[in-house]
């Protein structure tokens, strides 16, 4: 069973994240012991790379959707933990191959720092929100530095999703987030919220537009355990 080859064959029919979840569920429904499951990185690479080219949103969300489905079943392939890690690495490698990194920083260029967090909660007292707001305010207070706080949303869903326990697009509480970063001296336009996969222009297209306009030359990913939010 080749996971990404299956997703590649179904991606054109998946118009939203819920459809992707449904396709993944159909792969495994009725299987009690996951016969034939074997994740082969080398064999999966061509399909993963092609997905990055033609359906990056489906690729970005596919491993998370697979993990969510298995959690609901409370039953896993024998090599689940190792395969999950390898699948995520393969997705990252394929996306990096198709979408180049920001420009190389030189000694005279102004710093344009993008602080990336995958999601933030609707809670103005959340510690992670206030830590990243502090980073943003601190960077913006330095000379020759531009900074942006980017909620990357790569594993977020449309507000009308039927996926159980899904994290949804935080745009409805943008005003609250802007209020918190204002406490640390950051203006509202320093906050960027990416489109989730399959929403508006899509997650990867949003990032290509962000790269072209903000032109970050430093990506800062705070090392949080984001499940704590």
Secondary structure, DSSP 4 states (H G I P E B T S, - for coil): --HHHHHHHHGGG--SHHHHHHHHHHHHTT-SS-TT----HHHHHHHHHHHHHH-HHHHHHHHHHHHHHHHHHT---TTHHHHHHHHHHHHHHHHHHHSPPPPPP-TTSPEEEEEEES---S-TT-HHHHHHHHHHHHHHTSTTEEEEEEE--TT-B-TT--STTPPBPGGGGHHHHHHHHHHTT--GGGEEEPPPTTSTT-HHHHHHHHHHHH--SEEE-----GGG-
